[in-house]
Amino acid sequence: MTPSQSRQPITVEEYYTRAQIGLIDPDARVELIEGEVVDMAPIGNRHGYAVDLLTPRLCALADDRAIVRVQGALRLSNITELQPDVSLLKMRADRYRESQACGTDALLVIEVSDTTLRRDLEVKAPLYARHGVPEVWIVDLQKNRIRFLRAPQGGRYLDISSAAQPGSTPVPGLAGAEIALAALFDM
């Protein structure tokens, strides 16, 4: 699916209605970004490997303290609902059954970038910052680096760093928890 044929931004509600009535293919890999339905890149081998490596490690650390969501929705506004590769969400009693997770529910968002680095840095990261996501990790598979974006303020992250040899990294929102990230690039 290409960006929305309508020039008017659509809402999240309209996005779901379009999917329900068949205007968006149920198998389409798309996100709603600022009112436009935008195609997502296919998931390649290295991308899948990175998500598959991170998921069980984060699940083990999260236990019952947080929820690990893989390629699931994160509603940032009435016109933006992204699908980060991995989200670490605050634990809620309903486990997000009653309402979608939003930016302030996220402890960490991880985007794995094989061909999407520019969009992840220039489009998605500012949206995450604007909507209260405290930390974003962008796994850059082209340059074998992880970019850490922290301290959101005014629609951008003030603390930005990167590492080619990331080692063990503290997991935000999980006191005392660290995750080994070097294996992401052992391919």
Disulfide bonds with the S-S distance in Angstrom:
none
